[in-house]
Amino acid sequence: MDLDLSKGKINLVLCPTDLRYGYNKLSLLAQTTLGINVAQGNDWVIFISTRRNIAKIIHSDDKGTLLITRRLHQGLFQWLTAPAEGAPVKNIDREKLIKYLNGEDIEVKRNSFIKN
């Protein structure tokens, strides 16, 4: 089992998802609605629950499939906006994913060109 998030593309799904689903249903959802074939082993897909306190990560490699559940004890996963056109997915890097899964904000509304 290879949990190296630096290998492959990390796809954060921006729409709330029914996380009663297991790996098979989530991978089918990723393929049919987002065009991401998780079975190829090139993608990590992160789904967020409707209450935004649970995340499920799915991935596949040549040995098998992977489903990781992350539940926050307090706080919520940040609500991120999606583009009006195209798939409701944000590609992020490993560092942003770790921050996001720890309940930290990875985006802010900026009112100035100068970083505070």
Beta strands, then each sheet from edge to edge (+ up, - down):
strand 1: 9-13
strand 2: 43-48
strand 3: 54-60
strand 4: 65-71
strand 5: 89-92
sheet 1: 4+ 3- 2+ 1+ 5-
end
